[in-house]
Amino acid sequence: MIGIDTNVLVRHIVQDDEQQARDASRLIESRCTLDDPGIISLVVLCELVWVLDCGYGYDRHTILTLLRRLLAAEDLRVERSELAWQAVGLYEEGKADFADYVIGLCHEAGGAEVTFTLDRRASGCKLFKLVGR
């Protein structure tokens, strides 16, 4: 079993550097199988969304499609996939960043009643409460 870093996923998805894209795709296609899936951490998912949004200008719909494909891929295993699926749903409906939803859900799963934030977009979700309000 292997772990997949953000930069490998980015190269595989974006295909913007010919050699790195070829190497990343070859690695994923040859080493990640049904019997031996590659592992993607929640941190990698959060970084991936940030890079695709801020670095490459992908829109939310495209990012959501990619997240769903990664989560549904049988040759990849996303850490805490049930939580990642919940974060995808919140990201689709809300205004905050994907990472915010992952953070709020992780805190909730750990027993927190709410996550305090200074981020007004995140505070629109029941997982968060704006500091000072």
VEXDODREN-449288 format. One line per field, with one value per atom (N, C-alpha, C, O): residue number from 1; chain; atom name; z, y, x. Coordinates in Angstrom, 1 decimal, padded with zeros to 4 digits, always signed. Example, Ala and Ser with C-alpha at 12.3 -4.5 7.8 and 13.67 -1.06 7.14 Angstrom:
// residues 2
n <- [1	1	1	1	2	2	2	2] $
chain <- [A	A	A	A	A	A	A	A] $
atom <- [N	CA	C	O	N	CA	C	O] $
Z <- [+007.8	+007.8	+007.8	+008.5	+007.1	+007.1	+007.9	+008.0] $
Y <- [-005.7	-004.5	-003.3	-003.3	-002.2	-001.1	+000.0	+001.1] $
X <- [+013.2	+012.3	+013.2	+014.2	+012.8	+013.7	+012.9	+013.4] $
This chain:
// residues 133
n <- [1	1	1	1	2	2	2	2	3	3	3	3	4	4	4	4	5	5	5	5	6	6	6	6	7	7	7	7	8	8	8	8	9	9	9	9	10	10	10	10	11	11	11	11	12	12	12	12	13	13	13	13	14	14	14	14	15	15	15	15	16	16	16	16	17	17	17	17	18	18	18	18	19	19	19	19	20	20	20	20	21	21	21	21	22	22	22	22	23	23	23	23	24	24	24	24	25	25	25	25	26	26	26	26	27	27	27	27	28	28	28	28	29	29	29	29	30	30	30	30	31	31	31	31	32	32	32	32	33	33	33	33	34	34	34	34	35	35	35	35	36	36	36	36	37	37	37	37	38	38	38	38	39	39	39	39	40	40	40	40	41	41	41	41	42	42	42	42	43	43	43	43	44	44	44	44	45	45	45	45	46	46	46	46	47	47	47	47	48	48	48	48	49	49	49	49	50	50	50	50	51	51	51	51	52	52	52	52	53	53	53	53	54	54	54	54	55	55	55	55	56	56	56	56	57	57	57	57	58	58	58	58	59	59	59	59	60	60	60	60	61	61	61	61	62	62	62	62	63	63	63	63	64	64	64	64	65	65	65	65	66	66	66	66	67	67	67	67	68	68	68	68	69	69	69	69	70	70	70	70	71	71	71	71	72	72	72	72	73	73	73	73	74	74	74	74	75	75	75	75	76	76	76	76	77	77	77	77	78	78	78	78	79	79	79	79	80	80	80	80	81	81	81	81	82	82	82	82	83	83	83	83	84	84	84	84	85	85	85	85	86	86	86	86	87	87	87	87	88	88	88	88	89	89	89	89	90	90	90	90	91	91	91	91	92	92	92	92	93	93	93	93	94	94	94	94	95	95	95	95	96	96	96	96	97	97	97	97	98	98	98	98	99	99	99	99	100	100	100	100	101	101	101	101	102	102	102	102	103	103	103	103	104	104	104	104	105	105	105	105	106	106	106	106	107	107	107	107	108	108	108	108	109	109	109	109	110	110	110	110	111	111	111	111	112	112	112	112	113	113	113	113	114	114	114	114	115	115	115	115	116	116	116	116	117	117	117	117	118	118	118	118	119	119	119	119	120	120	120	120	121	121	121	121	122	122	122	122	123	123	123	123	124	124	124	124	125	125	125	125	126	126	126	126	127	127	127	127	128	128	128	128	129	129	129	129	130	130	130	130	131	131	131	131	132	132	132	132	133	133	133	133] $
chain <- [A	A	A	A	A	A	A	A	A	A	A	A	A	A	A	A	A	A	A	A	A	A	A	A	A	A	A	A	A	A	A	A	A	A	A	A	A	A	A	A	A	A	A	A	A	A	A	A	A	A	A	A	A	A	A	A	A	A	A	A	A	A	A	A	A	A	A	A	A	A	A	A	A	A	A	A	A	A	A	A	A	A	A	A	A	A	A	A	A	A	A	A	A	A	A	A	A	A	A	A	A	A	A	A	A	A	A	A	A	A	A	A	A	A	A	A	A	A	A	A	A	A	A	A	A	A	A	A	A	A	A	A	A	A	A	A	A	A	A	A	A	A	A	A	A	A	A	A	A	A	A	A	A	A	A	A	A	A	A	A	A	A	A	A	A	A	A	A	A	A	A	A	A	A	A	A	A	A	A	A	A	A	A	A	A	A	A	A	A	A	A	A	A	A	A	A	A	A	A	A	A	A	A	A	A	A	A	A	A	A	A	A	A	A	A	A	A	A	A	A	A	A	A	A	A	A	A	A	A	A	A	A	A	A	A	A	A	A	A	A	A	A	A	A	A	A	A	A	A	A	A	A	A	A	A	A	A	A	A	A	A	A	A	A	A	A	A	A	A	A	A	A	A	A	A	A	A	A	A	A	A	A	A	A	A	A	A	A	A	A	A	A	A	A	A	A	A	A	A	A	A	A	A	A	A	A	A	A	A	A	A	A	A	A	A	A	A	A	A	A	A	A	A	A	A	A	A	A	A	A	A	A	A	A	A	A	A	A	A	A	A	A	A	A	A	A	A	A	A	A	A	A	A	A	A	A	A	A	A	A	A	A	A	A	A	A	A	A	A	A	A	A	A	A	A	A	A	A	A	A	A	A	A	A	A	A	A	A	A	A	A	A	A	A	A	A	A	A	A	A	A	A	A	A	A	A	A	A	A	A	A	A	A	A	A	A	A	A	A	A	A	A	A	A	A	A	A	A	A	A	A	A	A	A	A	A	A	A	A	A	A	A	A	A	A	A	A	A	A	A	A	A	A	A	A	A	A	A	A	A	A	A	A	A	A	A	A	A	A	A	A	A	A	A	A	A	A	A	A	A	A	A	A	A	A	A	A	A	A	A	A	A	A	A	A	A	A	A	A	A	A	A	A	A	A	A	A	A	A	A	A	A	A	A	A	A	A	A	A	A	A	A	A	A	A	A	A	A	A	A	A	A] $
atom <- [N	CA	C	O	N	CA	C	O	N	CA	C	O	N	CA	C	O	N	CA	C	O	N	CA	C	O	N	CA	C	O	N	CA	C	O	N	CA	C	O	N	CA	C	O	N	CA	C	O	N	CA	C	O	N	CA	C	O	N	CA	C	O	N	CA	C	O	N	CA	C	O	N	CA	C	O	N	CA	C	O	N	CA	C	O	N	CA	C	O	N	CA	C	O	N	CA	C	O	N	CA	C	O	N	CA	C	O	N	CA	C	O	N	CA	C	O	N	CA	C	O	N	CA	C	O	N	CA	C	O	N	CA	C	O	N	CA	C	O	N	CA	C	O	N	CA	C	O	N	CA	C	O	N	CA	C	O	N	CA	C	O	N	CA	C	O	N	CA	C	O	N	CA	C	O	N	CA	C	O	N	CA	C	O	N	CA	C	O	N	CA	C	O	N	CA	C	O	N	CA	C	O	N	CA	C	O	N	CA	C	O	N	CA	C	O	N	CA	C	O	N	CA	C	O	N	CA	C	O	N	CA	C	O	N	CA	C	O	N	CA	C	O	N	CA	C	O	N	CA	C	O	N	CA	C	O	N	CA	C	O	N	CA	C	O	N	CA	C	O	N	CA	C	O	N	CA	C	O	N	CA	C	O	N	CA	C	O	N	CA	C	O	N	CA	C	O	N	CA	C	O	N	CA	C	O	N	CA	C	O	N	CA	C	O	N	CA	C	O	N	CA	C	O	N	CA	C	O	N	CA	C	O	N	CA	C	O	N	CA	C	O	N	CA	C	O	N	CA	C	O	N	CA	C	O	N	CA	C	O	N	CA	C	O	N	CA	C	O	N	CA	C	O	N	CA	C	O	N	CA	C	O	N	CA	C	O	N	CA	C	O	N	CA	C	O	N	CA	C	O	N	CA	C	O	N	CA	C	O	N	CA	C	O	N	CA	C	O	N	CA	C	O	N	CA	C	O	N	CA	C	O	N	CA	C	O	N	CA	C	O	N	CA	C	O	N	CA	C	O	N	CA	C	O	N	CA	C	O	N	CA	C	O	N	CA	C	O	N	CA	C	O	N	CA	C	O	N	CA	C	O	N	CA	C	O	N	CA	C	O	N	CA	C	O	N	CA	C	O	N	CA	C	O	N	CA	C	O	N	CA	C	O	N	CA	C	O	N	CA	C	O	N	CA	C	O	N	CA	C	O	N	CA	C	O	N	CA	C	O	N	CA	C	O	N	CA	C	O	N	CA	C	O	N	CA	C	O	N	CA	C	O	N	CA	C	O	N	CA	C	O	N	CA	C	O	N	CA	C	O	N	CA	C	O	N	CA	C	O	N	CA	C	O	N	CA	C	O] $
Z <- [+000.0	+000.0	+000.0	+000.7	-000.8	-000.8	-000.5	-000.7	+000.0	+000.2	-001.0	-001.7	-001.3	-002.5	-001.9	-001.2	-002.3	-001.8	-002.7	-003.9	-002.2	-003.0	-004.4	-005.4	-004.4	-005.7	-006.7	-007.9	-006.3	-007.2	-007.8	-009.0	-006.9	-007.4	-008.3	-009.4	-008.0	-008.8	-010.2	-011.2	-010.3	-011.6	-012.4	-013.6	-011.7	-012.4	-012.9	-014.0	-012.1	-012.5	-013.6	-014.6	-013.3	-014.1	-015.4	-016.4	-015.3	-016.5	-017.1	-018.3	-016.2	-016.7	-016.9	-017.5	-016.4	-016.6	-017.2	-016.5	-018.4	-019.1	-018.4	-018.3	-018.0	-017.3	-016.0	-015.7	-015.1	-013.8	-013.9	-013.2	-014.9	-015.1	-015.5	-015.0	-016.4	-016.9	-015.7	-015.5	-014.9	-013.7	-012.7	-012.2	-012.4	-011.4	-011.9	-011.1	-013.1	-013.7	-013.7	-013.4	-014.1	-014.2	-012.8	-012.6	-011.8	-010.4	-010.0	-009.5	-010.1	-009.7	-010.4	-009.8	-011.7	-012.5	-012.3	-012.4	-011.9	-011.7	-010.3	-010.1	-009.3	-007.9	-007.1	-006.1	-007.6	-006.9	-007.6	-008.7	-006.8	-007.4	-006.4	-005.3	-006.9	-006.0	-004.8	-003.7	-004.9	-003.8	-003.0	-001.8	-003.5	-002.9	-003.2	-003.9	-002.6	-003.0	-002.4	-001.4	-003.1	-002.6	-001.6	-001.7	-000.6	+000.5	+000.2	-000.1	+000.4	+000.4	+001.7	+002.1	+002.4	+003.7	+003.5	+002.4	+004.6	+004.6	+004.3	+003.7	+004.9	+004.6	+003.1	+002.6	+002.5	+001.0	+000.3	-000.6	+000.7	+000.0	+000.2	-000.7	+001.4	+001.7	+000.8	+000.2	+000.8	+000.0	-001.5	-002.2	-001.9	-003.4	-003.7	-004.8	-002.9	-003.2	-003.2	-004.1	-002.3	-002.2	-003.5	-004.1	-003.9	-005.1	-006.3	-007.2	-006.5	-007.7	-007.7	-008.8	-006.6	-006.5	-006.7	-007.6	-005.8	-005.8	-006.8	-007.4	-007.1	-008.0	-009.4	-010.3	-009.7	-011.1	-011.5	-012.6	-010.5	-010.8	-011.2	-011.8	-010.7	-010.9	-010.2	-009.1	-010.8	-010.1	-009.2	-009.2	-008.3	-007.2	-007.8	-007.3	-008.9	-009.5	-010.0	-009.8	-010.6	-011.1	-010.0	-010.0	-009.0	-007.8	-007.1	-006.7	-007.0	-006.4	-007.2	-006.7	-008.6	-009.4	-009.2	-009.1	-009.1	-008.8	-007.5	-007.3	-006.4	-005.1	-005.1	-004.5	-005.7	-005.8	-006.5	-006.1	-007.6	-008.3	-007.4	-007.4	-006.7	-005.8	-004.7	-004.4	-004.1	-003.0	-003.5	-002.8	-004.8	-005.3	-006.0	-006.3	-006.2	-006.9	-006.0	-004.8	-006.6	-005.9	-005.7	-004.9	-006.5	-006.4	-005.4	-005.3	-004.8	-003.8	-002.6	-002.6	-001.4	-000.2	+000.5	+000.8	+000.7	+001.4	+002.9	+003.3	+003.6	+005.1	+005.6	+005.1	+006.5	+007.0	+005.9	+005.9	+005.0	+003.8	+004.1	+003.4	+005.2	+005.5	+005.9	+005.6	+006.6	+007.0	+005.7	+005.6	+004.8	+003.6	+002.7	+002.2	+002.7	+001.9	+002.5	+001.8	+003.9	+004.6	+004.2	+003.9	+004.2	+003.9	+002.4	+002.2	+001.5	+000.1	+000.1	-000.6	+000.8	+000.8	+001.4	+000.8	+002.4	+003.0	+002.1	+001.9	+001.4	+000.5	-000.7	-001.2	-001.1	-002.2	-001.9	-002.7	-000.7	-000.3	+000.4	+000.3	+000.9	+001.7	+000.9	-000.3	+001.7	+001.2	+001.6	+001.1	+002.7	+003.2	+002.4	+001.4	+002.7	+002.0	+002.4	+003.5	+001.6	+001.9	+003.2	+004.0	+003.4	+004.6	+005.9	+006.9	+005.8	+006.9	+007.3	+008.5	+006.4	+006.7	+007.2	+008.1	+006.7	+007.2	+008.7	+009.6	+009.0	+010.3	+011.3	+012.3	+010.9	+011.7	+012.0	+013.1	+010.9	+011.1	+011.9	+012.7	+011.8	+012.6	+014.1	+015.0	+014.4	+015.7	+016.3	+017.4	+015.5	+015.9	+016.2	+017.2	+015.4	+015.6	+016.8	+017.5	+017.2	+018.4	+019.7	+020.8	+019.5	+020.7	+020.9	+021.8	+020.0	+020.2	+019.9	+018.9	+020.7	+020.4	+019.2	+018.5	+019.1	+018.0	+017.8	+018.8	+016.7	+016.4	+016.3	+015.4	+017.1	+017.0	+015.9	+015.7	+015.2	+014.1	+014.0	+014.5	+013.2	+012.8	+011.4	+010.9	+010.7	+009.3	+009.1	+009.5	+008.6	+008.5	+007.5	+007.8	+006.5	+005.6	+006.3	+006.1	+007.1	+007.8	+008.9	+009.2	+009.5	+010.6	+010.1	+010.9	+008.8	+008.3	+008.4	+008.1	+008.8	+009.0	+010.4	+011.3	+010.8	+012.1	+012.9	+014.2	+012.2	+012.9	+013.6	+014.4	+013.2	+013.6	+014.3	+014.1	+015.1	+015.8	+015.7	+016.0	+015.3	+015.1	+016.5	+017.4	+016.7	+017.9	+018.2	+017.2	+019.4	+019.7	+019.4	+019.6	+019.0	+018.7	+019.6	+019.5] $
Y <- [-001.2	+000.0	+001.2	+001.3	+002.2	+003.5	+004.7	+004.6	+005.7	+007.0	+007.9	+007.8	+008.7	+009.6	+011.0	+011.5	+011.8	+013.2	+014.1	+013.7	+015.3	+016.3	+016.6	+016.6	+016.8	+017.1	+016.0	+016.3	+014.8	+013.7	+013.7	+013.6	+013.9	+014.0	+015.2	+015.1	+016.4	+017.5	+017.3	+017.6	+016.7	+016.4	+015.4	+015.6	+014.4	+013.4	+014.0	+013.7	+015.0	+015.6	+016.7	+016.7	+017.6	+018.8	+018.5	+019.1	+017.6	+017.3	+018.5	+018.7	+019.4	+020.6	+020.5	+021.4	+019.5	+019.3	+017.9	+016.9	+017.8	+016.5	+015.4	+014.3	+015.6	+014.5	+014.1	+013.0	+015.1	+014.9	+014.2	+013.4	+014.7	+014.1	+012.7	+011.8	+012.4	+011.0	+010.1	+009.0	+010.6	+009.9	+009.6	+008.5	+010.7	+010.6	+009.6	+008.8	+009.7	+008.9	+007.4	+006.5	+007.2	+005.9	+005.2	+004.1	+006.0	+005.5	+005.1	+004.0	+006.0	+005.7	+004.5	+003.7	+004.5	+003.4	+002.1	+001.1	+002.1	+000.8	+000.3	-000.9	+001.2	+000.8	+000.8	+000.2	+001.5	+001.6	+000.6	+000.8	-000.4	-001.4	-001.7	-001.2	-002.5	-002.9	-003.6	-003.4	-004.5	-005.3	-004.5	-004.8	-003.4	-002.7	-001.2	-000.6	-000.6	+000.8	+001.8	+001.6	+002.9	+004.0	+004.8	+004.9	+005.3	+006.1	+007.6	+008.1	+008.3	+009.7	+010.2	+009.9	+011.0	+011.6	+012.8	+013.3	+013.1	+014.3	+015.5	+016.5	+015.6	+016.8	+016.9	+018.0	+015.8	+015.9	+016.3	+017.2	+015.9	+016.4	+017.9	+018.6	+018.3	+019.8	+020.6	+021.6	+020.1	+020.8	+020.8	+021.7	+019.6	+019.5	+020.5	+021.1	+020.6	+021.6	+023.0	+023.8	+023.3	+024.7	+024.9	+026.0	+024.0	+024.2	+024.3	+025.2	+023.4	+023.5	+024.8	+025.4	+025.3	+026.5	+027.7	+028.5	+027.9	+029.1	+029.1	+030.1	+027.9	+027.8	+027.7	+028.2	+027.0	+026.7	+027.3	+027.2	+027.9	+028.6	+027.7	+028.1	+026.4	+025.5	+026.0	+026.5	+025.9	+026.3	+025.2	+024.0	+025.6	+024.7	+023.4	+022.3	+023.5	+022.4	+021.4	+020.2	+021.8	+020.9	+020.3	+019.1	+021.0	+020.5	+019.4	+018.3	+019.7	+018.7	+017.4	+016.3	+017.5	+016.4	+015.5	+014.3	+016.2	+015.5	+014.8	+013.7	+015.5	+014.9	+013.7	+012.7	+013.8	+012.6	+011.4	+010.3	+011.7	+010.6	+010.0	+008.8	+010.8	+010.3	+009.4	+008.4	+009.9	+009.2	+007.9	+006.9	+007.9	+006.7	+005.7	+004.6	+006.1	+005.3	+004.0	+004.1	+002.9	+001.6	+001.3	+000.5	+002.0	+001.8	+002.8	+002.9	+003.7	+004.7	+004.6	+004.2	+004.8	+004.8	+006.2	+006.5	+006.9	+008.2	+008.0	+007.4	+008.6	+008.5	+009.1	+010.1	+008.4	+008.8	+009.2	+010.3	+008.3	+008.6	+009.1	+009.9	+008.5	+009.0	+010.4	+011.2	+010.9	+012.3	+013.1	+014.2	+012.6	+013.3	+013.5	+014.6	+012.5	+012.6	+013.7	+014.4	+013.7	+014.8	+016.1	+017.1	+016.3	+017.6	+018.0	+019.1	+017.0	+017.3	+017.8	+018.8	+017.2	+017.7	+019.1	+020.0	+019.4	+020.8	+021.8	+022.9	+021.4	+022.2	+022.6	+023.7	+021.6	+021.8	+022.8	+023.7	+022.8	+023.6	+024.9	+025.9	+025.0	+026.1	+027.1	+027.0	+028.0	+029.1	+029.0	+029.6	+028.2	+028.1	+027.2	+026.6	+027.2	+026.4	+024.9	+024.6	+024.0	+022.6	+022.2	+021.5	+022.8	+022.5	+022.9	+022.2	+024.0	+024.4	+023.3	+023.1	+022.8	+021.7	+020.5	+019.8	+020.1	+019.0	+019.3	+018.4	+020.5	+020.8	+020.7	+020.1	+021.4	+021.3	+019.9	+019.6	+019.1	+017.7	+016.9	+016.0	+017.1	+016.4	+016.8	+015.9	+018.0	+018.5	+017.9	+017.4	+017.9	+017.3	+015.8	+015.3	+015.1	+013.7	+013.4	+012.4	+014.4	+014.3	+014.7	+014.6	+015.2	+015.5	+017.0	+017.3	+017.8	+019.3	+019.6	+019.1	+020.4	+020.9	+021.9	+022.0	+022.6	+023.6	+024.0	+023.8	+024.5	+025.0	+026.5	+027.0	+027.2	+028.7	+029.2	+028.6	+030.2	+030.7	+032.2	+032.8	+032.8	+034.2	+034.3	+035.4	+033.2	+033.1	+033.2	+032.3	+034.4	+034.6	+033.6	+033.1	+033.1	+032.1	+030.8	+030.2	+030.4	+029.1	+029.2	+028.3	+030.4	+030.6	+030.4	+030.3	+030.4	+030.1	+028.6	+028.3	+027.8	+026.4	+026.1	+026.7	+025.1	+024.8	+024.2	+024.2	+023.8	+023.3	+024.4	+024.1	+025.6	+026.8	+027.9	+028.0	+028.6	+029.8	+030.9	+030.6	+032.0	+033.2	+033.7	+033.9	+033.9	+034.4	+035.8	+036.6	+036.0	+037.3	+037.5	+038.6	+036.5	+036.6	+035.7	+035.6] $
X <- [+000.8	+000.0	+000.9	+001.9	+000.5	+001.3	+000.4	-000.9	+001.0	+000.3	+000.5	+001.6	-000.5	-000.4	-000.3	-001.2	+000.7	+000.9	+000.1	-000.3	-000.2	-001.0	-000.4	-001.1	+001.0	+001.6	+001.4	+001.4	+001.4	+001.2	-000.2	-000.4	-001.2	-002.6	-002.8	-003.4	-002.2	-002.3	-001.7	-002.4	-000.5	+000.1	-000.8	-001.0	-001.3	-002.2	-003.5	-003.9	-004.0	-005.3	-005.1	-005.8	-004.2	-004.0	-003.2	-003.5	-002.3	-001.5	-000.8	-000.7	-000.2	+000.4	+001.9	+002.5	+002.5	+004.0	+004.1	+003.8	+004.5	+004.5	+005.2	+004.6	+006.4	+007.2	+006.6	+006.4	+006.3	+005.7	+004.3	+004.0	+003.5	+002.2	+002.3	+001.6	+003.2	+003.4	+003.9	+003.4	+004.8	+005.3	+004.2	+004.1	+003.4	+002.4	+001.3	+000.8	+000.9	-000.2	+000.3	-000.5	+001.5	+002.1	+002.1	+001.7	+002.5	+002.6	+001.2	+001.0	+000.2	-001.2	-001.8	-002.4	-001.6	-002.2	-001.5	-002.2	-000.2	+000.4	+000.4	+000.4	+000.4	+000.6	-000.8	-000.8	-001.8	-003.0	-004.0	-004.4	-004.4	-005.3	-006.4	-006.4	-007.4	-008.5	-008.0	-008.5	-007.0	-006.5	-005.5	-005.2	-004.9	-003.9	-004.0	-003.2	-005.1	-005.4	-004.4	-003.7	-004.2	-003.4	-004.2	-005.4	-003.5	-004.2	-004.0	-003.0	-005.1	-005.2	-005.7	-006.8	-004.9	-005.3	-006.2	-006.3	-006.9	-007.8	-007.0	-007.5	-005.8	-004.9	-004.6	-004.7	-004.4	-004.1	-005.4	-005.2	-006.5	-007.8	-007.9	-008.3	-007.7	-007.8	-006.8	-007.1	-005.5	-004.5	-004.9	-004.8	-005.4	-005.8	-006.8	-006.7	-007.9	-008.9	-008.4	-008.7	-007.5	-006.9	-006.1	-006.2	-005.3	-004.4	-005.2	-005.0	-006.2	-007.1	-007.9	-008.0	-008.3	-009.1	-008.2	-008.3	-007.2	-006.4	-005.3	-004.9	-004.7	-003.6	-004.0	-003.3	-005.1	-005.5	-006.8	-007.2	-007.5	-008.8	-009.9	-010.9	-009.9	-011.0	-012.2	-012.1	-013.4	-014.6	-015.1	-014.6	-016.0	-016.4	-017.1	-016.9	-017.8	-018.5	-017.4	-017.6	-016.4	-015.4	-014.6	-014.3	-014.3	-013.7	-014.6	-014.1	-015.8	-016.8	-016.8	-016.8	-016.8	-016.8	-015.5	-015.6	-014.4	-013.1	-013.1	-012.6	-013.6	-013.6	-014.5	-014.1	-015.6	-016.5	-015.9	-016.0	-015.1	-014.4	-013.4	-013.2	-012.6	-011.6	-012.2	-011.7	-013.3	-013.9	-014.6	-014.6	-015.0	-015.6	-014.7	-015.0	-013.4	-012.5	-012.2	-011.9	-012.2	-012.0	-010.5	-010.1	-009.7	-008.2	-007.5	-006.3	-008.4	-007.9	-008.7	-009.9	-008.1	-008.8	-008.6	-007.4	-009.6	-009.5	-009.7	-010.6	-008.8	-008.8	-010.2	-010.6	-010.8	-012.1	-013.1	-013.7	-013.3	-014.1	-015.5	-016.0	-016.1	-017.5	-017.5	-018.4	-016.4	-016.3	-016.0	-016.6	-015.2	-014.9	-016.1	-016.4	-017.0	-018.2	-019.1	-019.8	-019.2	-020.0	-019.5	-020.2	-018.1	-017.5	-017.8	-018.0	-017.9	-018.2	-019.6	-019.9	-020.6	-021.9	-022.1	-022.8	-021.3	-021.4	-020.7	-021.2	-019.6	-018.9	-019.8	-019.8	-020.6	-021.5	-022.6	-023.0	-023.1	-024.2	-023.8	-024.5	-022.6	-022.1	-021.2	-021.0	-020.7	-019.8	-018.4	-017.5	-018.2	-016.8	-015.9	-016.4	-014.6	-013.7	-013.9	-014.4	-013.5	-013.6	-012.9	-013.4	-011.7	-010.9	-011.7	-011.6	-012.4	-013.2	-014.2	-014.4	-014.9	-015.9	-015.2	-015.7	-014.0	-013.3	-012.9	-013.1	-012.4	-012.0	-013.2	-013.2	-014.4	-015.6	-016.0	-016.4	-016.1	-016.5	-015.5	-016.0	-014.2	-013.3	-013.4	-013.4	-013.7	-013.9	-015.2	-015.2	-016.2	-017.5	-017.3	-017.8	-016.6	-016.4	-015.5	-015.7	-014.7	-013.9	-014.7	-014.1	-015.9	-016.7	-017.0	-017.7	-016.5	-016.7	-018.2	-018.7	-018.8	-020.1	-020.2	-021.2	-019.1	-019.0	-017.5	-016.7	-017.2	-015.8	-015.9	-016.7	-015.2	-015.2	-014.3	-013.2	-014.7	-014.0	-014.1	-015.0	-013.2	-013.3	-013.7	-013.9	-013.9	-014.3	-015.8	-016.5	-016.3	-017.7	-018.4	-019.5	-017.7	-018.2	-018.4	-019.5	-017.5	-017.6	-018.7	-019.4	-018.9	-019.8	-021.3	-022.2	-021.5	-022.8	-023.2	-024.4	-022.3	-022.6	-022.8	-022.1	-023.7	-024.0	-022.8	-022.8	-021.7	-020.6	-019.7	-018.9	-020.0	-019.1	-019.9	-021.1	-019.2	-019.8	-018.7	-017.5	-019.2	-018.3	-017.8	-018.6	-016.5	-016.0	-016.5	-016.6	-017.0	-017.5	-019.0	-019.5	-019.6	-021.1	-021.9	-023.1] $
